[in-house]
Amino acid sequence: MAVISAAEANRSFSRLLREVAAGRSFTVLSRGRAVATISPPQQAAATYGAARERLLQRLIHQVPSDGGRAWKRDELYD
């Protein structure tokens, strides 16, 4: 997490928001003390988890494309 002064955050707020949108997080200091944290919303992590769960459920119910043929270990390395 990067550290930025409140004055610098105020001067370059648009750039700061672009970097946060790209995934960076910042701690904002005022007179040397941390007063705020600016970071991407946690919703992104929840969305990722939900998408992962949907994918896993789809794969569990997906019909194998090889007709159910089981591969032998030695065949995988030929």
C-alpha positions in Angstrom: 0.0 0.0 0.0 1.4 3.3 -1.0 1.5 6.4 1.3 0.5 9.8 0.0 0.1 13.2 1.8 -3.4 14.7 2.0 -2.1 17.8 0.1 -0.7 15.6 -2.7 -3.9 13.5 -2.8 -5.9 16.8 -3.2 -3.7 18.1 -6.0 -3.7 14.8 -8.0 -7.1 13.3 -7.1 -8.0 12.3 -10.6 -4.7 10.4 -11.0 -5.2 8.8 -7.6 -8.6 7.6 -8.6 -7.3 6.1 -11.9 -4.6 4.2 -9.9 -7.2 2.9 -7.4 -9.4 1.8 -10.3 -6.3 -0.2 -11.6 -6.1 -2.0 -8.2 -3.7 0.1 -6.1 -4.4 1.2 -2.5 -3.2 4.3 -0.7 -2.9 5.5 2.9 -3.5 9.2 3.1 -1.4 11.1 5.8 -2.3 14.4 7.3 0.5 16.0 9.4 2.2 12.6 9.5 -0.7 10.6 10.7 -2.8 8.1 8.7 -6.3 9.6 8.3 -7.7 7.6 5.4 -7.3 4.6 3.2 -8.3 4.7 -0.5 -8.7 1.3 -2.1 -10.8 -0.5 -4.7 -14.2 -1.6 -3.4 -14.3 -5.1 -1.9 -17.2 -5.9 -4.2 -14.7 -7.0 -6.8 -13.5 -9.9 -4.6 -17.0 -11.0 -4.0 -17.8 -10.9 -7.7 -14.7 -12.9 -8.5 -15.7 -15.5 -5.9 -19.2 -15.8 -7.3 -17.9 -16.2 -10.9 -15.5 -18.9 -9.7 -18.3 -20.8 -8.0 -20.5 -20.6 -11.2 -17.6 -21.9 -13.2 -16.9 -24.8 -10.9 -20.6 -25.8 -10.8 -20.7 -25.7 -14.6 -17.6 -27.9 -14.8 -19.1 -30.4 -12.4 -22.2 -30.8 -14.5 -20.4 -30.7 -17.9 -20.5 -33.8 -20.0 -16.9 -35.0 -20.8 -16.0 -34.4 -24.5 -14.2 -37.7 -24.9 -17.2 -39.8 -24.2 -16.1 -40.6 -20.7 -12.9 -42.4 -21.7 -10.5 -42.5 -18.7 -6.9 -41.6 -19.4 -4.2 -43.7 -18.1 -1.2 -41.9 -16.5 1.3 -43.2 -19.0 -0.9 -41.9 -21.9 -0.7 -38.4 -20.6 3.1 -38.3 -21.1 3.3 -39.8 -24.6 
